[in-house]
């Protein structure tokens, strides 16, 4: 076993290979490898680079007896047994900084689309329907935007809002002292009371799964537009439909869904998603907010830099 072999198990921008090799790592790029083969060969590697092909659980970690690090080419860490990695003294790196700008721009684009009814207007004009009054938009200027979660993604979104003359409120359960002249650090209740728009930027954990339930949305003092570019499991289809029916939601930007594999929908999910998909006030995208041409490569640069800083390659 070489002391500097790295296994890449997911498809990535090919720059990852040269970036690692230029720092002395021996790279095996195996994007088509399956879990059973990973388990068989992982013991020969000190590092593994992943996206989301397979769960990084105790079984897989134990198979990598020589592992010194795992690198996640992206932001989410919900499929990784982080506690067991700590127990085994295996470093974990991720690259949220690589796609935070992409996520922020996507959130802005989706918000402007839903405020201005662009999906509806585009579909109608393509059919030869010219309805101006029915497609009258709402301006972002002057609105109060609430952000929950002020890490890489939330702060990047707040930065992109600076040119729109809005009030930005931010709440983060695990951070404080981040307020600026543009961002007001507030309590969650303050967000509930004042927000016209809500954008979620929290990771998926046991604490946040289905965090956005009916009791959460009931606390808003006025109808809101909702943006979710974080994780779909934070809020169910049923809750979103309920919030629309109650008049709590005026529109939604959804880059993520509670279940993103349509073929595995339960009958209840099928029915609930169909209701959601019929709503013209919803703008969907297929979990691509952080998946731009630029971020695909920037993620590699961030990840390799972090690995190199710790292991001196």
Buried (B, 14 or more C-beta within 10 A) or exposed (E): EEEBBBBBBBEBBEBBBEBBEEBEBBBBBBEEBEBEEBBEBBEBBBBBBBBBBBEBEBEBBBBBEBBBBBBBBBBBBBBBBBEBBEEBEBBBBBBBBBBBBBBBBBBBBBBBBBBBBBBBBEEBEEEEEEEEEEBEEBEBEEBBBBBBBBBBBBBBBBBBBEEBEBBBBBBBEEBEEBBEEEBBBBEBEBBBBBBBBBBBBBBBBEEBBEBBBEEBBEEBEEBBBBBBBBBBBBBBBBBBBBBBEEEBBBBBBBBBBBBEEEEEBEEEBEBBBEBBEEEBBBBBBEBEBBBBEEBBBBBBBBBBBBBBEEBEE
